[in-house]
């Protein structure tokens, strides 16, 4: 596959989506969500891409939260299938997901639907912000769709548990997708401990993006990866706070033709386990200062 083929398998641009929204077999999902906010549905009702169906990340793209599983554990595949059918997805449909921009919550939907066996899922590059900047039409209110018949099965994307994440960290192949200050342990707005998994390297989602919230061009994206992770480093797994923004980094790696596993429990699970070590400070060969 060429570099453009890799990119096109992950992202769709505004112009292409504009042509696709009127075509049969394309389902558009609105996944507007942000940490600490609960107004995604309200924003959707005010304005959304024509034909888009709203998807609630907390209740439809995640299972029941808990200290032992994290804030956004993977949902039961039967429950996800029921949701996907409510969204109107049929077997063989192309699916496009978007959020307000810069596509971090949309990436969760992208990754999860691929994990559940839907092959043709893409992220609207730049999200709803890119759509409205281009002057494209919008709709208000709820979109009514006929129930779909899609059949889902888990295992289409690789995952690791806490022990697996620890092994990748020991090998220098674990990436933390959170903001640098959270990685270093300077702030922690949600979880019980501040810091990171010892041995992890920090590659925050913001480093993947251009000023307009779209993904960087391939050469710039590769340079950002090298700057943060190291030249020639093979990323084995990615985590974040609760398994949402980690999917955004995995999307960036896929654009470059690279694969990586997701640690779904992420820091929200790790930091709730008193037996797990915690490192603070900048990354180093030993992962910073361990507690």
C-alpha positions in Angstrom: 0.0 0.0 0.0 1.2 3.5 -0.7 1.3 6.3 1.9 -1.8 7.9 0.3 -3.6 4.6 0.5 -2.9 4.3 4.2 -4.1 7.9 4.8 -7.2 7.3 2.8 -8.0 4.2 4.7 -8.2 6.2 7.9 -9.3 9.7 6.9 -11.9 11.3 4.7 -11.9 14.9 3.7 -14.8 17.4 3.7 -15.1 17.3 -0.1 -15.3 13.6 -0.4 -17.7 13.3 2.5 -19.9 16.0 0.9 -20.3 13.7 -2.1 -20.9 10.6 0.0 -23.6 11.9 2.4 -26.2 11.5 -0.3 -25.0 8.1 -1.4 -26.6 4.9 -0.2 -24.4 2.7 2.0 -22.7 5.6 3.9 -23.6 6.1 7.5 -22.3 9.3 9.3 -22.0 9.3 13.1 -21.6 12.4 15.2 -19.4 11.6 18.2 -19.1 15.0 19.8 -17.7 14.5 23.4 -15.0 16.1 25.6 -13.7 15.3 29.0 -15.8 17.1 31.6 -18.6 18.1 29.2 -21.9 16.5 28.7 -23.5 18.7 26.0 -22.6 16.6 22.9 -26.3 15.7 22.1 -27.3 19.4 22.6 -24.6 20.5 20.1 -25.8 17.8 17.7 -29.4 18.9 17.9 -28.4 22.5 17.3 -26.4 21.7 14.1 -24.9 18.6 12.5 -23.9 17.1 9.2 -27.0 16.1 7.1 -28.0 12.6 7.9 -25.7 12.1 10.8 -26.8 10.1 13.8 -25.7 11.1 17.3 -23.5 8.6 19.2 -23.0 8.9 23.0 -19.4 8.0 23.8 -20.0 7.3 27.5 -23.0 5.0 27.2 -22.6 3.5 23.7 -18.9 3.4 23.0 -17.9 2.2 26.5 -18.9 -0.4 29.0 -19.6 0.1 32.7 -16.9 2.2 34.3 -15.1 1.1 37.5 -11.8 1.3 39.3 -10.9 -2.2 38.1 -11.8 -1.6 34.5 -11.2 2.1 33.9 -13.4 5.0 32.9 -14.2 3.8 29.4 -13.7 0.1 29.2 -14.6 -1.7 26.0 -18.4 -2.4 25.7 -19.8 -5.8 25.4 -19.9 -6.5 21.7 -23.6 -7.5 21.8 -24.5 -4.1 23.3 -22.3 -2.4 20.7 -24.1 -4.3 17.9 -27.5 -3.2 19.3 -26.3 0.4 19.3 -24.8 0.1 15.8 -28.1 -1.2 14.5 -30.0 1.7 16.1 -27.6 4.0 14.2 -28.8 2.4 11.0 -25.6 0.5 10.1 -25.9 -2.5 7.7 -23.3 -5.1 6.9 -21.1 -3.7 4.2 -21.8 0.0 4.9 -19.1 2.6 4.8 -19.0 4.5 8.1 -17.7 8.1 8.7 -17.3 9.4 12.2 -16.7 12.9 13.3 -16.6 15.1 16.4 -16.2 18.9 16.9 -12.5 18.5 16.0 -9.7 17.6 16.4 -11.1 14.0 16.1 -10.0 12.5 19.4 -13.5 11.2 20.4 -14.2 10.3 16.7 -11.1 8.2 16.8 -12.5 6.2 19.6 -15.5 5.3 17.4 -13.2 4.6 14.5 -11.1 2.2 16.5 -14.0 0.5 18.3 -16.0 -0.2 15.1 -12.9 -1.6 13.5 -12.3 -3.7 16.6 -15.9 -5.0 16.2 -15.3 -6.0 12.6 -16.4 -3.1 10.4 -13.7 -2.7 7.8 -14.7 0.6 6.1 -14.6 3.2 8.9 -13.0 6.6 8.4 -12.6 9.8 10.4 -13.6 13.2 9.0 -10.3 15.0 9.1 -10.7 18.2 11.2 -14.2 17.2 12.4 -17.3 19.4 12.3 -15.1 22.5 12.5 -13.7 21.6 9.1 -17.1 20.9 7.7 -18.5 24.3 8.8 -15.4 26.2 7.7 -16.0 24.9 4.2 -19.6 26.3 4.2 -21.2 22.9 3.9 -24.9 22.5 4.7 -26.0 21.5 8.2 -29.2 20.1 9.8 -30.9 20.6 13.1 -32.9 18.2 15.3 -32.8 14.5 15.4 -32.1 12.3 12.4 -34.5 9.4 12.0 -33.0 6.2 10.4 -34.2 2.7 9.8 -32.6 0.1 12.0 -29.6 -1.7 10.5 -28.7 -5.3 10.4 -24.9 -5.2 11.0 -23.3 -8.2 12.7 -20.4 -7.4 15.0 -17.7 -9.6 16.4 -14.8 -8.5 18.6 -11.1 -8.9 18.0 -10.6 -6.9 14.8 -8.0 -4.7 16.4 -5.3 -5.7 18.9 -5.5 -4.9 22.6 -3.4 -5.4 25.7 -4.2 -5.6 29.4 -2.2 -3.9 32.2 0.4 -6.7 32.3 0.8 -6.4 28.5 1.2 -2.7 28.7 3.9 -3.2 31.4 5.8 -5.5 29.1 5.7 -3.1 26.2 6.9 -0.3 28.6 9.8 -2.4 29.7 10.8 -2.8 26.0 10.5 0.9 25.4 7.5 0.3 23.0 4.6 1.8 25.1 3.3 5.3 24.2 1.3 7.6 26.5 -1.1 9.8 24.4 -2.0 12.3 27.2 -0.8 15.9 27.5 2.8 16.3 28.6 1.9 17.9 31.9 -0.3 14.9 32.8 2.4 12.5 31.7 5.0 14.2 33.9 2.6 14.1 36.9 2.3 17.9 37.3 -1.5 17.8 37.1 -4.1 15.1 37.2 -7.7 16.3 36.8 -9.5 13.0 37.0 -7.6 9.9 38.1 -6.4 9.1 41.7 -2.6 9.3 41.0 -0.5 11.6 38.8 2.2 10.3 36.6 2.7 7.6 34.0 3.5 4.0 33.5 7.3 3.5 34.1 9.1 3.2 30.8 6.4 4.8 28.7 7.1 7.5 26.2 5.0 10.6 25.7 3.4 11.3 22.3 0.5 13.6 23.0 -2.4 13.8 20.5 -1.8 17.5 20.0 1.6 16.7 18.4 -0.2 14.9 15.5 -2.2 17.9 14.5 -1.9 21.0 12.3 -3.2 24.4 13.5 -6.6 23.8 11.9 -7.1 20.5 13.8 -6.4 18.2 10.8 -3.8 15.5 10.9 -0.3 16.6 9.8 1.0 15.6 6.4 2.8 12.3 6.3 6.3 13.7 6.5 5.5 16.1 9.3 3.6 13.3 11.2 6.6 11.0 10.9 8.9 13.8 12.1 6.7 14.3 15.1 6.7 10.6 15.9 10.5 10.5 15.7 10.8 13.7 17.9 8.7 12.1 20.6 9.3 8.4 20.4 12.7 8.1 18.7 14.0 7.2 15.3 13.1 3.6 14.3 11.2 2.9 17.4 8.5 0.3 17.0 5.4 1.4 18.9 3.8 -1.7 20.3 0.9 -0.3 22.4 -0.7 3.0 23.2 -2.6 4.2 26.3 -4.1 7.5 27.6 -6.4 8.5 30.4 -9.2 6.1 29.6 -8.7 4.6 26.1 -10.2 7.5 24.1 -7.3 9.7 22.9 -5.0 6.7 22.6 -7.1 5.7 19.6 -6.2 9.0 18.0 -2.5 8.2 18.2 -3.2 4.7 16.8 -5.0 6.5 13.9 -1.9 8.6 13.3 0.3 5.5 13.3 -2.1 3.8 10.9 -1.7 6.8 8.5 2.0 6.0 8.5 1.3 2.3 7.8 2.1 1.3 11.4 0.0 -0.8 13.8 -0.2 -0.7 17.6 -2.4 -2.2 20.3 -4.7 -0.3 22.6 -4.6 -0.6 26.3 -8.3 0.1 27.0 -8.1 0.4 30.8 -5.3 3.0 30.4 -4.2 5.3 33.2 -7.7 5.2 34.8 -7.3 1.5 35.5 -3.5 1.5 36.2 -3.6 4.4 38.7 -6.4 2.6 40.7 -4.3 -0.5 41.2 -2.1 0.0 44.3 0.3 -2.8 43.1 1.2 -0.9 39.9 4.3 1.4 40.0 4.0 5.1 39.0 6.6 7.3 37.4 6.7 11.1 37.4 8.8 13.6 35.6 10.1 13.5 32.1 10.6 10.2 30.3 13.9 8.6 30.6 15.5 5.2 30.2 14.0 4.2 33.6 10.7 6.0 33.0 11.2 8.8 35.5 11.0 8.7 39.2 9.1 5.7 40.4 6.8 5.5 43.4 
